[in-house]
Structure formats: structure tokens, C-alpha cells
Amino acid sequence: MDFVAITSCPAGLAHTPMAAKALEKAAQELGLQVKVEQQGAMGLKNEITVEEAKSAKFLLIGSDQKIEKMDRFEGIPAVRVDINMCIKKPKAVIDKVSKAVAARVK
């Protein structure tokens, strides 16, 4: 898995799934493997397992909300971005976060 992502907005009914779909489509176009979890009023949708989290190079969080079950991602580089950027410019977000994580790891 190249990366995992979580999207979440206050209600979790509009921006959350829009951002998830945008990130999934952008990752596919970039040739990357991703799993995107949605958190909101509906609970956790497409929940990321501990195994999936551990296999990822980083966690991208598209949210300014509190994220549930963060202990799954212990030891994995995590970057938080504005959910609207995930919707508007998902490829740019993925590219920027990938480069930031790579620079941190070196």
C-alpha cells in the first residue's frame, strides 16, 4: 500500500465522501495504491485495518476534526491537510505530502 487516508468533516455527509472519491481517483491516476477511510455522522466507512496502516508509507488526513482510532497509525508519518484541498487538487495534495514524508524520512 502506498498510503492510507482519512477524510472527515463536521457532518461527514458531503465533503467527507467527495474528498475520499477525489483522493482515490487521483491515486489511481498516479498509479498509487490507497485505501481511504471516511469518518463522520455515519461512523467509520471503509475502515483501515492495523495491517493496512502498517503497510502504508504514510497517512494523509483530510480534516480538521478529531480522528478516531489514531492508535492504528502509531509510527507511521502522518500529514494533515484541509479537506477542501483534497477535493479541489487531490493530485497536488498527494504529490506534496509524498515529497514531505520522503524528505522527513531521509
C-alpha positions as CSV (number, residue, x, y, z in Angstrom):
1,M,0.0,0.0,0.0
2,D,1.5,3.4,-1.0
3,F,-0.6,5.3,1.5
4,V,-3.7,5.4,3.6
5,A,-6.0,8.4,4.1
6,I,-8.8,9.5,6.3
7,T,-11.4,12.1,5.3
8,S,-13.7,13.8,7.8
9,C,-15.8,16.9,8.1
10,P,-18.2,18.1,10.8
11,A,-21.2,16.2,9.4
12,G,-19.4,13.7,7.3
13,L,-22.2,13.6,4.7
14,A,-20.9,15.7,1.8
15,H,-17.2,16.8,1.9
16,T,-16.1,13.5,3.5
17,P,-17.2,11.2,0.6
18,M,-16.3,13.8,-2.0
19,A,-12.7,14.1,-0.7
20,A,-12.5,10.3,-0.4
21,K,-13.5,9.8,-4.0
22,A,-11.2,12.5,-5.2
23,L,-8.2,11.0,-3.4
24,E,-9.0,7.5,-4.7
25,K,-9.3,8.7,-8.3
26,A,-6.1,10.8,-8.1
27,A,-4.1,8.0,-6.6
28,Q,-5.3,5.6,-9.3
29,E,-4.3,8.1,-12.0
30,L,-0.9,8.5,-10.3
31,G,-0.5,4.7,-10.2
32,L,-0.6,4.5,-6.4
33,Q,-2.4,2.1,-4.1
34,V,-4.5,3.8,-1.5
35,K,-7.3,3.0,1.0
36,V,-9.4,5.9,2.2
37,E,-11.5,5.7,5.3
38,Q,-14.4,8.1,5.9
39,Q,-15.3,9.3,9.4
40,G,-18.4,11.2,10.2
41,A,-22.0,11.0,11.3
42,M,-22.3,7.6,9.7
43,G,-19.4,6.3,11.8
44,L,-16.3,4.7,10.1
45,K,-16.8,3.7,6.5
46,N,-14.1,1.6,4.7
47,E,-12.2,1.3,8.0
48,I,-8.4,0.9,7.6
49,T,-7.1,-2.1,9.5
50,V,-3.9,-2.2,11.5
51,E,-2.2,-4.4,8.9
52,E,-3.2,-1.9,6.1
53,A,-1.9,1.0,8.2
54,K,1.4,-0.7,8.9
55,S,2.0,-1.5,5.2
56,A,1.5,2.2,4.2
57,K,4.3,4.7,3.7
58,F,2.2,7.5,5.2
59,L,-1.2,8.6,6.5
60,L,-2.9,11.6,4.8
61,I,-5.6,13.2,6.9
62,G,-8.0,15.4,5.0
63,S,-9.7,17.0,8.0
64,D,-9.6,19.5,10.9
65,Q,-11.7,17.2,13.0
66,K,-10.7,14.8,15.8
67,I,-9.8,11.4,14.1
68,E,-11.0,8.2,15.8
69,K,-8.7,5.2,16.5
70,M,-5.4,7.1,15.8
71,D,-3.5,4.4,17.7
72,R,-3.7,2.2,14.5
73,F,-1.2,4.6,12.9
74,E,1.5,4.8,15.6
75,G,4.9,5.0,14.0
76,I,3.6,6.0,10.5
77,P,4.3,9.5,9.2
78,A,1.0,11.5,9.2
79,V,0.2,14.8,7.4
80,R,-3.0,16.7,8.0
81,V,-4.4,18.9,5.1
82,D,-7.5,20.9,4.6
83,I,-10.4,18.6,3.3
84,N,-11.2,21.2,0.6
85,M,-7.8,20.8,-0.9
86,C,-8.3,17.1,-1.1
87,I,-11.5,17.8,-3.2
88,K,-10.1,20.6,-5.4
89,K,-6.5,19.5,-6.0
90,P,-6.1,15.9,-4.9
91,K,-3.1,15.1,-7.2
92,A,-1.2,18.1,-5.9
93,V,-2.0,17.1,-2.3
94,I,-0.8,13.6,-2.8
95,D,2.3,14.8,-4.5
96,K,3.1,17.4,-1.9
97,V,2.5,15.0,1.1
98,S,4.6,12.2,-0.6
99,K,7.5,14.6,-1.0
100,A,7.2,16.0,2.5
101,V,7.2,12.5,4.0
102,A,10.1,11.4,1.8
103,A,12.1,14.4,3.0
104,R,11.3,13.7,6.6
105,V,12.4,10.0,6.3
106,K,15.9,10.9,4.8
